């Protein structure tokens, strides 16, 4: 597989977690139709009240990059930024295989 | 959703990453048939030579717990433990929704 994966950790201003999660679920709706998106899941984290994690798998890094400039992405990013307490942290992964993925 | 998600980070003894990944891909084959397993993906990490991350989503915490005592799980755990440099770290998640999941 040449897939790429990301765990993206967003830390929000106090009390803004659910608002951010709502925006990221809108982003997931866009991702669902984006070329090469295999997984885009929005999560809260046990024991961390102001954290949202997004789990992503894309067919290629190029597909992921293209999604960031797709219609609507800039508007969602603009709405999300004021909710954050700092820049997102990203763990870059190379999926080797497993269960539950297409292909 | 009452789903649960996990990011599980395994750090191996030097040079044992691919051996561990192979065992975890066998675990993924078991997970594929386990009740309630929605995702079990084995990943390497950019820039960390001795790390394997597993991304899991289960229908419930009970389904995940049951899988750990399923046939074959103990044997794989026994083979994996000597490859590790320390105990796995786990980030516990509550998936809210997104793209690419069943249901």
N, CA and C atoms of all chains as a GROMACS GRO file, in nm:
protein
  618
    1UNK      N    1   0.083  -0.120   0.000
    1UNK     CA    2   0.000   0.000   0.000
    1UNK      C    3   0.087   0.125   0.000
    2UNK      N    4   0.046   0.228  -0.075
    2UNK     CA    5   0.110   0.360  -0.066
    2UNK      C    6   0.022   0.458   0.012
    3UNK      N    7  -0.068   0.402   0.088
    3UNK     CA    8  -0.158   0.487   0.166
    3UNK      C    9  -0.079   0.571   0.266
    4UNK      N   10  -0.139   0.680   0.307
    4UNK     CA   11  -0.086   0.759   0.418
    4UNK      C   12  -0.195   0.770   0.525
    5UNK      N   13  -0.151   0.780   0.649
    5UNK     CA   14  -0.244   0.797   0.761
    5UNK      C   15  -0.198   0.912   0.848
    6UNK      N   16  -0.293   0.970   0.917
    6UNK     CA   17  -0.263   1.081   1.009
    6UNK      C   18  -0.349   1.066   1.134
    7UNK      N   19  -0.286   1.091   1.249
    7UNK     CA   20  -0.361   1.121   1.371
    7UNK      C   21  -0.338   1.270   1.394
    8UNK      N   22  -0.443   1.349   1.396
    8UNK     CA   23  -0.429   1.494   1.412
    8UNK      C   24  -0.497   1.535   1.543
    9UNK      N   25  -0.417   1.593   1.632
    9UNK     CA   26  -0.467   1.632   1.765
    9UNK      C   27  -0.491   1.782   1.769
   10UNK      N   28  -0.615   1.818   1.798
   10UNK     CA   29  -0.654   1.958   1.812
   10UNK      C   30  -0.683   1.985   1.959
   11UNK      N   31  -0.620   2.088   2.014
   11UNK     CA   32  -0.653   2.131   2.150
   11UNK      C   33  -0.728   2.264   2.139
   12UNK      N   34  -0.845   2.268   2.200
   12UNK     CA   35  -0.929   2.387   2.184
   12UNK      C   36  -0.919   2.479   2.305
   13UNK      N   37  -0.962   2.601   2.284
   13UNK     CA   38  -0.991   2.690   2.395
   13UNK      C   39  -1.093   2.620   2.486
   14UNK      N   40  -1.092   2.655   2.615
   14UNK     CA   41  -1.181   2.589   2.710
   14UNK      C   42  -1.326   2.596   2.663
   15UNK      N   43  -1.391   2.482   2.665
   15UNK     CA   44  -1.533   2.477   2.634
   15UNK      C   45  -1.566   2.476   2.486
   16UNK      N   46  -1.467   2.473   2.400
   16UNK     CA   47  -1.492   2.480   2.255
   16UNK      C   48  -1.479   2.346   2.184
   17UNK      N   49  -1.457   2.240   2.263
   17UNK     CA   50  -1.436   2.110   2.200
   17UNK      C   51  -1.553   2.068   2.110
   18UNK      N   52  -1.674   2.078   2.161
   18UNK     CA   53  -1.787   2.028   2.083
   18UNK      C   54  -1.813   2.113   1.959
   19UNK      N   55  -1.785   2.242   1.970
   19UNK     CA   56  -1.798   2.328   1.852
   19UNK      C   57  -1.698   2.288   1.745
   20UNK      N   58  -1.574   2.262   1.788
   20UNK     CA   59  -1.475   2.218   1.690
   20UNK      C   60  -1.512   2.082   1.631
   21UNK      N   61  -1.558   1.992   1.716
   21UNK     CA   62  -1.596   1.859   1.665
   21UNK      C   63  -1.705   1.873   1.559
   22UNK      N   64  -1.798   1.965   1.580
   22UNK     CA   65  -1.903   1.986   1.482
   22UNK      C   66  -1.848   2.033   1.348
   23UNK      N   67  -1.750   2.122   1.352
   23UNK     CA   68  -1.687   2.167   1.227
   23UNK      C   69  -1.611   2.052   1.159
   24UNK      N   70  -1.545   1.970   1.240
   24UNK     CA   71  -1.467   1.860   1.182
   24UNK      C   72  -1.560   1.752   1.125
   25UNK      N   73  -1.677   1.737   1.184
   25UNK     CA   74  -1.774   1.643   1.124
   25UNK      C   75  -1.825   1.697   0.991
   26UNK      N   76  -1.833   1.830   0.978
   26UNK     CA   77  -1.865   1.886   0.845
   26UNK      C   78  -1.750   1.857   0.748
   27UNK      N   79  -1.627   1.871   0.798
   27UNK     CA   80  -1.513   1.838   0.712
   27UNK      C   81  -1.517   1.692   0.669
   28UNK      N   82  -1.562   1.605   0.760
   28UNK     CA   83  -1.574   1.462   0.726
   28UNK      C   84  -1.673   1.441   0.612
   29UNK      N   85  -1.781   1.521   0.613
   29UNK     CA   86  -1.878   1.509   0.504
   29UNK      C   87  -1.816   1.544   0.370
   30UNK      N   88  -1.730   1.646   0.372
   30UNK     CA   89  -1.658   1.678   0.248
   30UNK      C   90  -1.561   1.566   0.212
   31UNK      N   91  -1.489   1.515   0.314
   31UNK     CA   92  -1.388   1.412   0.288
   31UNK      C   93  -1.452   1.286   0.227
   32UNK      N   94  -1.575   1.258   0.270
   32UNK     CA   95  -1.643   1.137   0.220
   32UNK      C   96  -1.647   1.133   0.068
   33UNK      N   97  -1.661   1.250   0.008
   33UNK     CA   98  -1.669   1.257  -0.138
   33UNK      C   99  -1.537   1.294  -0.204
   34UNK      N  100  -1.433   1.311  -0.126
   34UNK     CA  101  -1.304   1.354  -0.182
   34UNK      C  102  -1.232   1.234  -0.242
   35UNK      N  103  -1.167   1.254  -0.357
   35UNK     CA  104  -1.093   1.142  -0.419
   35UNK      C  105  -0.986   1.090  -0.323
   36UNK      N  106  -0.987   0.958  -0.302
   36UNK     CA  107  -0.880   0.895  -0.226
   36UNK      C  108  -0.897   0.896  -0.076
   37UNK      N  109  -1.007   0.949  -0.026
   37UNK     CA  110  -1.028   0.945   0.121
   37UNK      C  111  -1.084   0.810   0.162
   38UNK      N  112  -1.010   0.739   0.245
   38UNK     CA  113  -1.055   0.607   0.290
   38UNK      C  114  -1.108   0.608   0.432
   39UNK      N  115  -1.065   0.705   0.510
   39UNK     CA  116  -1.114   0.713   0.649
   39UNK      C  117  -1.096   0.856   0.697
   40UNK      N  118  -1.198   0.908   0.766
   40UNK     CA  119  -1.189   1.039   0.830
   40UNK      C  120  -1.284   1.034   0.948
   41UNK      N  121  -1.229   1.006   1.066
   41UNK     CA  122  -1.311   0.984   1.185
   41UNK      C  123  -1.276   1.090   1.289
   42UNK      N  124  -1.379   1.151   1.345
   42UNK     CA  125  -1.364   1.256   1.447
   42UNK      C  126  -1.389   1.191   1.583
   43UNK      N  127  -1.295   1.215   1.678
   43UNK     CA  128  -1.302   1.151   1.810
   43UNK      C  129  -1.280   1.252   1.921
   44UNK      N  130  -1.346   1.230   2.034
   44UNK     CA  131  -1.300   1.292   2.158
   44UNK      C  132  -1.208   1.192   2.228
   45UNK      N  133  -1.137   1.241   2.332
   45UNK     CA  134  -1.037   1.160   2.401
   45UNK      C  135  -1.074   1.145   2.547
   46UNK      N  136  -1.065   1.022   2.599
   46UNK     CA  137  -1.094   1.000   2.740
   46UNK      C  138  -1.000   1.082   2.826
   47UNK      N  139  -1.056   1.157   2.921
   47UNK     CA  140  -0.974   1.227   3.018
   47UNK      C  141  -0.912   1.356   2.970
   48UNK      N  142  -0.944   1.398   2.847
   48UNK     CA  143  -0.892   1.527   2.797
   48UNK      C  144  -1.010   1.607   2.743
   49UNK      N  145  -1.053   1.704   2.824
   49UNK     CA  146  -1.180   1.771   2.795
   49UNK      C  147  -1.175   1.864   2.675
   50UNK      N  148  -1.057   1.909   2.637
   50UNK     CA  149  -1.048   2.009   2.531
   50UNK      C  150  -0.971   1.958   2.410
   51UNK      N  151  -0.982   1.829   2.386
   51UNK     CA  152  -0.906   1.767   2.278
   51UNK      C  153  -0.999   1.696   2.181
   52UNK      N  154  -0.970   1.713   2.052
   52UNK     CA  155  -1.034   1.635   1.946
   52UNK      C  156  -0.922   1.572   1.863
   53UNK      N  157  -0.937   1.443   1.835
   53UNK     CA  158  -0.843   1.373   1.747
   53UNK      C  159  -0.916   1.338   1.617
   54UNK      N  160  -0.850   1.356   1.505
   54UNK     CA  161  -0.904   1.308   1.378
   54UNK      C  162  -0.811   1.199   1.325
   55UNK      N  163  -0.873   1.087   1.289
   55UNK     CA  164  -0.802   0.974   1.230
   55UNK      C  165  -0.828   0.973   1.081
   56UNK      N  166  -0.721   0.984   1.001
   56UNK     CA  167  -0.740   0.990   0.856
   56UNK      C  168  -0.658   0.882   0.786
   57UNK      N  169  -0.713   0.827   0.680
   57UNK     CA  170  -0.636   0.742   0.588
   57UNK      C  171  -0.671   0.786   0.446
   58UNK      N  172  -0.568   0.809   0.368
   58UNK     CA  173  -0.584   0.853   0.229
   58UNK      C  174  -0.507   0.759   0.137
   59UNK      N  175  -0.555   0.746   0.015
   59UNK     CA  176  -0.491   0.661  -0.086
   59UNK      C  177  -0.349   0.708  -0.114
   60UNK      N  178  -0.326   0.838  -0.104
   60UNK     CA  179  -0.192   0.893  -0.128
   60UNK      C  180  -0.182   1.028  -0.060
   61UNK      N  181  -0.057   1.072  -0.039
   61UNK     CA  182  -0.035   1.204   0.019
   61UNK      C  183  -0.090   1.313  -0.074
   62UNK      N  184  -0.083   1.289  -0.205
   62UNK     CA  185  -0.133   1.390  -0.299
   62UNK      C  186  -0.284   1.407  -0.286
   63UNK      N  187  -0.356   1.297  -0.264
   63UNK     CA  188  -0.500   1.309  -0.245
   63UNK      C  189  -0.531   1.391  -0.120
   64UNK      N  190  -0.453   1.366  -0.014
   64UNK     CA  191  -0.475   1.444   0.108
   64UNK      C  192  -0.450   1.592   0.086
   65UNK      N  193  -0.339   1.622   0.021
   65UNK     CA  194  -0.304   1.762  -0.003
   65UNK      C  195  -0.412   1.832  -0.087
   66UNK      N  196  -0.460   1.760  -0.189
   66UNK     CA  197  -0.563   1.820  -0.275
   66UNK      C  198  -0.689   1.852  -0.196
   67UNK      N  199  -0.720   1.769  -0.098
   67UNK     CA  200  -0.844   1.790  -0.021
   67UNK      C  201  -0.840   1.920   0.057
   68UNK      N  202  -0.720   1.963   0.095
   68UNK     CA  203  -0.708   2.084   0.178
   68UNK      C  204  -0.739   2.211   0.101
   69UNK      N  205  -0.735   2.202  -0.031
   69UNK     CA  206  -0.771   2.320  -0.110
   69UNK      C  207  -0.902   2.300  -0.186
   70UNK      N  208  -0.979   2.198  -0.148
   70UNK     CA  209  -1.107   2.174  -0.214
   70UNK      C  210  -1.209   2.279  -0.172
   71UNK      N  211  -1.317   2.287  -0.249
   71UNK     CA  212  -1.425   2.381  -0.216
   71UNK      C  213  -1.472   2.362  -0.072
   72UNK      N  214  -1.480   2.469   0.001
   72UNK     CA  215  -1.534   2.462   0.136
   72UNK      C  216  -1.430   2.441   0.244
   73UNK      N  217  -1.311   2.392   0.206
   73UNK     CA  218  -1.211   2.361   0.308
   73UNK      C  219  -1.160   2.489   0.376
   74UNK      N  220  -1.133   2.590   0.295
   74UNK     CA  221  -1.082   2.714   0.352
   74UNK      C  222  -1.179   2.778   0.449
   75UNK      N  223  -1.309   2.769   0.417
   75UNK     CA  224  -1.409   2.830   0.505
   75UNK      C  225  -1.414   2.757   0.640
   76UNK      N  226  -1.407   2.622   0.635
   76UNK     CA  227  -1.409   2.546   0.760
   76UNK      C  228  -1.284   2.573   0.843
   77UNK      N  229  -1.169   2.582   0.776
   77UNK     CA  230  -1.045   2.610   0.848
   77UNK      C  231  -1.055   2.748   0.915
   78UNK      N  232  -1.112   2.844   0.843
   78UNK     CA  233  -1.128   2.977   0.899
   78UNK      C  234  -1.219   2.980   1.020
   79UNK      N  235  -1.321   2.893   1.022
   79UNK     CA  236  -1.410   2.886   1.138
   79UNK      C  237  -1.345   2.813   1.254
   80UNK      N  238  -1.257   2.717   1.222
   80UNK     CA  239  -1.196   2.634   1.328
   80UNK      C  240  -1.084   2.707   1.400
   81UNK      N  241  -1.006   2.784   1.328
   81UNK     CA  242  -0.885   2.843   1.387
   81UNK      C  243  -0.912   2.920   1.517
   82UNK      N  244  -1.017   3.003   1.524
   82UNK     CA  245  -1.038   3.080   1.648
   82UNK      C  246  -1.072   2.992   1.769
   83UNK      N  247  -1.111   2.867   1.745
   83UNK     CA  248  -1.147   2.778   1.856
   83UNK      C  249  -1.025   2.709   1.917
   84UNK      N  250  -0.911   2.715   1.848
   84UNK     CA  251  -0.794   2.635   1.890
   84UNK      C  252  -0.710   2.709   1.993
   85UNK      N  253  -0.646   2.629   2.080
   85UNK     CA  254  -0.554   2.684   2.180
   85UNK      C  255  -0.411   2.685   2.129
   86UNK      N  256  -0.387   2.624   2.014
   86UNK     CA  257  -0.252   2.618   1.957
   86UNK      C  258  -0.258   2.543   1.826
   87UNK      N  259  -0.145   2.531   1.758
   87UNK     CA  260  -0.145   2.461   1.630
   87UNK      C  261  -0.173   2.312   1.650
   88UNK      N  262  -0.241   2.247   1.556
   88UNK     CA  263  -0.263   2.103   1.566
   88UNK      C  264  -0.130   2.028   1.566
   89UNK      N  265  -0.129   1.913   1.632
   89UNK     CA  266  -0.014   1.822   1.626
   89UNK      C  267  -0.053   1.704   1.538
   90UNK      N  268   0.040   1.661   1.453
   90UNK     CA  269   0.007   1.554   1.360
   90UNK      C  270   0.110   1.441   1.369
   91UNK      N  271   0.064   1.320   1.379
   91UNK     CA  272   0.149   1.201   1.372
   91UNK      C  273   0.129   1.142   1.233
   92UNK      N  274   0.238   1.130   1.157
   92UNK     CA  275   0.231   1.082   1.019
   92UNK      C  276   0.259   0.932   1.015
   93UNK      N  277   0.170   0.861   0.951
   93UNK     CA  278   0.174   0.714   0.952
   93UNK      C  279   0.178   0.659   0.811
   94UNK      N  280   0.231   0.536   0.804
   94UNK     CA  281   0.223   0.460   0.681
   94UNK      C  282   0.143   0.332   0.711
   95UNK      N  283   0.017   0.326   0.670
   95UNK     CA  284  -0.062   0.206   0.696
   95UNK      C  285  -0.008   0.086   0.618
   96UNK      N  286   0.015  -0.023   0.689
   96UNK     CA  287   0.069  -0.144   0.625
   96UNK      C  288  -0.041  -0.240   0.582
   97UNK      N  289  -0.152  -0.235   0.652
   97UNK     CA  290  -0.261  -0.326   0.621
   97UNK      C  291  -0.346  -0.343   0.744
   98UNK      N  292  -0.444  -0.434   0.735
   98UNK     CA  293  -0.528  -0.457   0.849
   98UNK      C  294  -0.670  -0.486   0.807
   99UNK      N  295  -0.761  -0.466   0.899
   99UNK     CA  296  -0.901  -0.499   0.879
   99UNK      C  297  -0.986  -0.374   0.877
  100UNK      N  298  -1.087  -0.373   0.789
  100UNK     CA  299  -1.183  -0.264   0.790
  100UNK      C  300  -1.158  -0.156   0.689
  101UNK      N  301  -1.053  -0.171   0.609
  101UNK     CA  302  -1.025  -0.074   0.504
  101UNK      C  303  -1.074  -0.124   0.370
  102UNK      N  304  -1.108  -0.031   0.277
  102UNK     CA  305  -1.140  -0.076   0.142
  102UNK      C  306  -1.015  -0.131   0.074
  103UNK      N  307  -1.039  -0.211  -0.026
  103UNK     CA  308  -0.925  -0.270  -0.098
  103UNK      C  309  -0.858  -0.374  -0.015
  104UNK      N  310  -2.317   0.723   1.859
  104UNK     CA  311  -2.238   0.598   1.854
  104UNK      C  312  -2.184   0.566   1.994
  105UNK      N  313  -2.183   0.438   2.031
  105UNK     CA  314  -2.114   0.394   2.153
  105UNK      C  315  -1.982   0.328   2.120
  106UNK      N  316  -1.932   0.353   2.002
  106UNK     CA  317  -1.807   0.293   1.959
  106UNK      C  318  -1.693   0.339   2.050
  107UNK      N  319  -1.588   0.260   2.053
  107UNK     CA  320  -1.464   0.300   2.118
  107UNK      C  321  -1.351   0.291   2.015
  108UNK      N  322  -1.253   0.378   2.033
  108UNK     CA  323  -1.136   0.378   1.945
  108UNK      C  324  -1.009   0.378   2.027
  109UNK      N  325  -0.904   0.326   1.968
  109UNK     CA  326  -0.774   0.324   2.036
  109UNK      C  327  -0.665   0.354   1.934
  110UNK      N  328  -0.568   0.437   1.977
  110UNK     CA  329  -0.439   0.443   1.910
  110UNK      C  330  -0.342   0.373   2.006
  111UNK      N  331  -0.278   0.267   1.962
  111UNK     CA  332  -0.187   0.194   2.050
  111UNK      C  333  -0.046   0.202   1.993
  112UNK      N  334   0.044   0.258   2.073
  112UNK     CA  335   0.182   0.279   2.028
  112UNK      C  336   0.273   0.173   2.088
  113UNK      N  337   0.339   0.098   2.002
  113UNK     CA  338   0.435  -0.003   2.043
  113UNK      C  339   0.574   0.045   2.006
  114UNK      N  340   0.664   0.045   2.104
  114UNK     CA  341   0.805   0.074   2.075
  114UNK      C  342   0.881  -0.056   2.089
  115UNK      N  343   0.957  -0.091   1.984
  115UNK     CA  344   1.024  -0.221   1.985
  115UNK      C  345   1.172  -0.206   2.019
  116UNK      N  346   1.229  -0.320   2.056
  116UNK     CA  347   1.374  -0.332   2.059
  116UNK      C  348   1.427  -0.293   1.920
  117UNK      N  349   1.551  -0.245   1.916
  117UNK     CA  350   1.609  -0.200   1.789
  117UNK      C  351   1.600  -0.310   1.682
  118UNK      N  352   1.552  -0.272   1.566
  118UNK     CA  353   1.549  -0.366   1.454
  118UNK      C  354   1.432  -0.463   1.454
  119UNK      N  355   1.343  -0.455   1.552
  119UNK     CA  356   1.234  -0.553   1.563
  119UNK      C  357   1.100  -0.498   1.513
  120UNK      N  358   1.102  -0.377   1.458
  120UNK     CA  359   0.974  -0.319   1.417
  120UNK      C  360   0.899  -0.406   1.316
  121UNK      N  361   0.968  -0.452   1.213
  121UNK     CA  362   0.896  -0.525   1.109
  121UNK      C  363   0.847  -0.660   1.159
  122UNK      N  364   0.924  -0.721   1.250
  122UNK     CA  365   0.878  -0.847   1.309
  122UNK      C  366   0.750  -0.824   1.389
  123UNK      N  367   0.747  -0.715   1.466
  123UNK     CA  368   0.626  -0.686   1.543
  123UNK      C  369   0.510  -0.654   1.449
  124UNK      N  370   0.537  -0.575   1.346
  124UNK     CA  371   0.430  -0.541   1.251
  124UNK      C  372   0.370  -0.668   1.190
  125UNK      N  373   0.455  -0.765   1.161
  125UNK     CA  374   0.405  -0.892   1.107
  125UNK      C  375   0.310  -0.962   1.203
  126UNK      N  376   0.347  -0.964   1.331
  126UNK     CA  377   0.258  -1.025   1.430
  126UNK      C  378   0.126  -0.948   1.441
  127UNK      N  379   0.135  -0.815   1.437
  127UNK     CA  380   0.014  -0.735   1.450
  127UNK      C  381  -0.076  -0.748   1.327
  128UNK      N  382  -0.015  -0.773   1.211
  128UNK     CA  383  -0.098  -0.800   1.092
  128UNK      C  384  -0.168  -0.936   1.106
  129UNK      N  385  -0.103  -1.031   1.173
  129UNK     CA  386  -0.175  -1.156   1.205
  129UNK      C  387  -0.290  -1.128   1.301
  130UNK      N  388  -0.265  -1.041   1.399
  130UNK     CA  389  -0.373  -1.004   1.492
  130UNK      C  390  -0.488  -0.937   1.416
  131UNK      N  391  -0.454  -0.858   1.315
  131UNK     CA  392  -0.558  -0.794   1.234
  131UNK      C  393  -0.643  -0.898   1.162
  132UNK      N  394  -0.580  -1.006   1.118
  132UNK     CA  395  -0.658  -1.113   1.053
  132UNK      C  396  -0.760  -1.174   1.150
  133UNK      N  397  -0.719  -1.191   1.275
  133UNK     CA  398  -0.814  -1.238   1.376
  133UNK      C  399  -0.923  -1.134   1.399
  134UNK      N  400  -0.880  -1.007   1.410
  134UNK     CA  401  -0.977  -0.900   1.441
  134UNK      C  402  -1.083  -0.891   1.332
  135UNK      N  403  -1.042  -0.916   1.209
  135UNK     CA  404  -1.137  -0.905   1.096
  135UNK      C  405  -1.263  -0.988   1.120
  136UNK      N  406  -1.245  -1.104   1.184
  136UNK     CA  407  -1.358  -1.193   1.210
  136UNK      C  408  -1.414  -1.179   1.350
  137UNK      N  409  -1.359  -1.089   1.430
  137UNK     CA  410  -1.405  -1.075   1.568
  137UNK      C  411  -1.534  -0.994   1.573
  138UNK      N  412  -1.628  -1.032   1.659
  138UNK     CA  413  -1.753  -0.955   1.670
  138UNK      C  414  -1.724  -0.811   1.709
  139UNK      N  415  -1.779  -0.717   1.633
  139UNK     CA  416  -1.771  -0.576   1.671
  139UNK      C  417  -1.645  -0.504   1.628
  140UNK      N  418  -1.554  -0.571   1.557
  140UNK     CA  419  -1.434  -0.500   1.511
  140UNK      C  420  -1.466  -0.423   1.383
  141UNK      N  421  -1.450  -0.292   1.388
  141UNK     CA  422  -1.480  -0.209   1.270
  141UNK      C  423  -1.353  -0.161   1.201
  142UNK      N  424  -1.243  -0.156   1.274
  142UNK     CA  425  -1.117  -0.112   1.213
  142UNK      C  426  -1.001  -0.164   1.296
  143UNK      N  427  -0.901  -0.215   1.228
  143UNK     CA  428  -0.778  -0.258   1.296
  143UNK      C  429  -0.667  -0.243   1.192
  144UNK      N  430  -0.596  -0.130   1.198
  144UNK     CA  431  -0.496  -0.098   1.096
  144UNK      C  432  -0.359  -0.087   1.163
  145UNK      N  433  -0.262  -0.151   1.101
  145UNK     CA  434  -0.124  -0.154   1.151
  145UNK      C  435  -0.043  -0.053   1.069
  146UNK      N  436   0.030   0.036   1.140
  146UNK     CA  437   0.103   0.145   1.075
  146UNK      C  438   0.246   0.154   1.127
  147UNK      N  439   0.336   0.195   1.040
  147UNK     CA  440   0.463   0.248   1.087
  147UNK      C  441   0.450   0.401   1.094
  148UNK      N  442   0.550   0.466   1.159
  148UNK     CA  443   0.542   0.610   1.182
  148UNK      C  444   0.660   0.678   1.116
  149UNK      N  445   0.633   0.789   1.047
  149UNK     CA  446   0.740   0.865   0.983
  149UNK      C  447   0.839   0.912   1.089
  150UNK      N  448   0.967   0.885   1.066
  150UNK     CA  449   1.070   0.939   1.153
  150UNK      C  450   1.090   0.867   1.285
  151UNK      N  451   1.020   0.754   1.305
  151UNK     CA  452   1.041   0.676   1.427
  151UNK      C  453   1.063   0.531   1.386
  152UNK      N  454   1.190   0.491   1.387
  152UNK     CA  455   1.227   0.362   1.326
  152UNK      C  456   1.179   0.241   1.404
  153UNK      N  457   1.152   0.257   1.531
  153UNK     CA  458   1.118   0.140   1.613
  153UNK      C  459   0.978   0.149   1.671
  154UNK      N  460   0.889   0.211   1.596
  154UNK     CA  461   0.753   0.233   1.646
  154UNK      C  462   0.652   0.172   1.549
  155UNK      N  463   0.551   0.108   1.607
  155UNK     CA  464   0.433   0.063   1.532
  155UNK      C  465   0.312   0.119   1.605
  156UNK      N  466   0.221   0.177   1.528
  156UNK     CA  467   0.093   0.224   1.582
  156UNK      C  468  -0.019   0.135   1.528
  157UNK      N  469  -0.112   0.099   1.614
  157UNK     CA  470  -0.232   0.030   1.569
  157UNK      C  471  -0.352   0.120   1.594
  158UNK      N  472  -0.434   0.137   1.490
  158UNK     CA  473  -0.557   0.216   1.497
  158UNK      C  474  -0.674   0.120   1.504
  159UNK      N  475  -0.751   0.128   1.612
  159UNK     CA  476  -0.863   0.034   1.629
  159UNK      C  477  -0.994   0.108   1.650
  160UNK      N  478  -1.102   0.056   1.596
  160UNK     CA  479  -1.237   0.100   1.630
  160UNK      C  480  -1.322  -0.024   1.652
  161UNK      N  481  -1.393  -0.025   1.763
  161UNK     CA  482  -1.479  -0.138   1.801
  161UNK      C  483  -1.619  -0.085   1.829
  162UNK      N  484  -1.716  -0.172   1.807
  162UNK     CA  485  -1.857  -0.137   1.833
  162UNK      C  486  -1.879  -0.103   1.980
  163UNK      N  487  -1.803  -0.168   2.067
  163UNK     CA  488  -1.815  -0.142   2.211
  163UNK      C  489  -1.687  -0.183   2.280
  164UNK      N  490  -1.668  -0.131   2.401
  164UNK     CA  491  -1.551  -0.171   2.480
  164UNK      C  492  -1.557  -0.320   2.513
  165UNK      N  493  -1.678  -0.372   2.532
  165UNK     CA  494  -1.690  -0.514   2.565
  165UNK      C  495  -1.642  -0.601   2.448
  166UNK      N  496  -1.673  -0.561   2.326
  166UNK     CA  497  -1.624  -0.638   2.210
  166UNK      C  498  -1.472  -0.637   2.205
  167UNK      N  499  -1.414  -0.521   2.235
  167UNK     CA  500  -1.267  -0.514   2.235
  167UNK      C  501  -1.209  -0.606   2.342
  168UNK      N  502  -1.264  -0.599   2.463
  168UNK     CA  503  -1.212  -0.682   2.573
  168UNK      C  504  -1.222  -0.830   2.538
  169UNK      N  505  -1.336  -0.869   2.481
  169UNK     CA  506  -1.354  -1.010   2.446
  169UNK      C  507  -1.250  -1.057   2.346
  170UNK      N  508  -1.211  -0.967   2.256
  170UNK     CA  509  -1.116  -1.008   2.151
  170UNK      C  510  -0.979  -1.044   2.211
  171UNK      N  511  -0.948  -0.984   2.326
  171UNK     CA  512  -0.815  -1.007   2.384
  171UNK      C  513  -0.802  -1.147   2.443
  172UNK      N  514  -0.916  -1.212   2.467
  172UNK     CA  515  -0.908  -1.348   2.518
  172UNK      C  516  -0.956  -1.451   2.415
  173UNK      N  517  -0.969  -1.408   2.290
  173UNK     CA  518  -1.013  -1.499   2.184
  173UNK      C  519  -0.901  -1.598   2.151
  174UNK      N  520  -0.941  -1.707   2.081
  174UNK     CA  521  -0.844  -1.807   2.039
  174UNK      C  522  -0.730  -1.742   1.962
  175UNK      N  523  -0.608  -1.773   2.000
  175UNK     CA  524  -0.492  -1.724   1.927
  175UNK      C  525  -0.435  -1.594   1.980
  176UNK      N  526  -0.514  -1.518   2.056
  176UNK     CA  527  -0.466  -1.387   2.102
  176UNK      C  528  -0.350  -1.403   2.200
  177UNK      N  529  -0.365  -1.498   2.293
  177UNK     CA  530  -0.259  -1.516   2.392
  177UNK      C  531  -0.126  -1.555   2.328
  178UNK      N  532  -0.135  -1.639   2.225
  178UNK     CA  533  -0.011  -1.684   2.159
  178UNK      C  534   0.058  -1.567   2.090
  179UNK      N  535  -0.021  -1.483   2.021
  179UNK     CA  536   0.039  -1.366   1.955
  179UNK      C  537   0.099  -1.269   2.056
  180UNK      N  538   0.028  -1.247   2.166
  180UNK     CA  539   0.081  -1.158   2.270
  180UNK      C  540   0.213  -1.213   2.323
  181UNK      N  541   0.217  -1.344   2.343
  181UNK     CA  542   0.340  -1.406   2.392
  181UNK      C  543   0.456  -1.391   2.296
  182UNK      N  544   0.426  -1.393   2.167
  182UNK     CA  545   0.534  -1.374   2.068
  182UNK      C  546   0.576  -1.228   2.059
  183UNK      N  547   0.482  -1.136   2.083
  183UNK     CA  548   0.512  -0.994   2.067
  183UNK      C  549   0.591  -0.937   2.185
  184UNK      N  550   0.560  -0.982   2.305
  184UNK     CA  551   0.619  -0.919   2.424
  184UNK      C  552   0.772  -0.911   2.420
  185UNK      N  553   0.842  -1.018   2.378
  185UNK     CA  554   0.989  -1.009   2.378
  185UNK      C  555   1.045  -0.906   2.279
  186UNK      N  556   0.963  -0.863   2.185
  186UNK     CA  557   1.010  -0.766   2.084
  186UNK      C  558   1.001  -0.622   2.134
  187UNK      N  559   0.927  -0.601   2.244
  187UNK     CA  560   0.896  -0.464   2.287
  187UNK      C  561   1.006  -0.406   2.376
  188UNK      N  562   1.021  -0.275   2.368
  188UNK     CA  563   1.116  -0.203   2.454
  188UNK      C  564   1.049  -0.152   2.581
  189UNK      N  565   0.917  -0.164   2.589
  189UNK     CA  566   0.844  -0.117   2.707
  189UNK      C  567   0.697  -0.146   2.686
  190UNK      N  568   0.616  -0.113   2.783
  190UNK     CA  569   0.472  -0.138   2.768
  190UNK      C  570   0.411  -0.049   2.662
  191UNK      N  571   0.312  -0.098   2.589
  191UNK     CA  572   0.245  -0.013   2.490
  191UNK      C  573   0.178   0.107   2.557
  192UNK      N  574   0.169   0.217   2.481
  192UNK     CA  575   0.092   0.334   2.526
  192UNK      C  576  -0.037   0.338   2.447
  193UNK      N  577  -0.146   0.370   2.517
  193UNK     CA  578  -0.276   0.369   2.449
  193UNK      C  579  -0.348   0.500   2.469
  194UNK      N  580  -0.399   0.557   2.363
  194UNK     CA  581  -0.487   0.674   2.368
  194UNK      C  582  -0.629   0.625   2.346
  195UNK      N  583  -0.715   0.650   2.444
  195UNK     CA  584  -0.854   0.601   2.438
  195UNK      C  585  -0.944   0.709   2.379
  196UNK      N  586  -1.021   0.669   2.281
  196UNK     CA  587  -1.101   0.764   2.203
  196UNK      C  588  -1.247   0.725   2.202
  197UNK      N  589  -1.330   0.826   2.179
  197UNK     CA  590  -1.472   0.803   2.154
  197UNK      C  591  -1.502   0.856   2.015
  198UNK      N  592  -1.517   0.767   1.918
  198UNK     CA  593  -1.547   0.814   1.781
  198UNK      C  594  -1.687   0.876   1.775
  199UNK      N  595  -1.694   0.996   1.721
  199UNK     CA  596  -1.821   1.068   1.711
  199UNK      C  597  -1.889   1.043   1.577
  200UNK      N  598  -1.811   1.017   1.475
  200UNK     CA  599  -1.866   0.998   1.342
  200UNK      C  600  -1.759   1.029   1.240
  201UNK      N  601  -1.801   1.026   1.114
  201UNK     CA  602  -1.705   1.056   1.010
  201UNK      C  603  -1.731   0.974   0.886
  202UNK      N  604  -1.627   0.960   0.806
  202UNK     CA  605  -1.638   0.894   0.676
  202UNK      C  606  -1.555   0.767   0.676
  203UNK      N  607  -1.608   0.663   0.611
  203UNK     CA  608  -1.530   0.542   0.592
  203UNK      C  609  -1.557   0.431   0.692
  204UNK      N  610  -1.650   0.455   0.785
  204UNK     CA  611  -1.686   0.351   0.881
  204UNK      C  612  -1.814   0.281   0.840
  205UNK      N  613  -1.830   0.156   0.881
  205UNK     CA  614  -1.959   0.089   0.857
  205UNK      C  615  -2.067   0.155   0.941
  206UNK      N  616  -2.189   0.137   0.901
  206UNK     CA  617  -2.300   0.196   0.978
  206UNK      C  618  -2.304   0.344   0.952
   0.00000   0.00000   0.00000
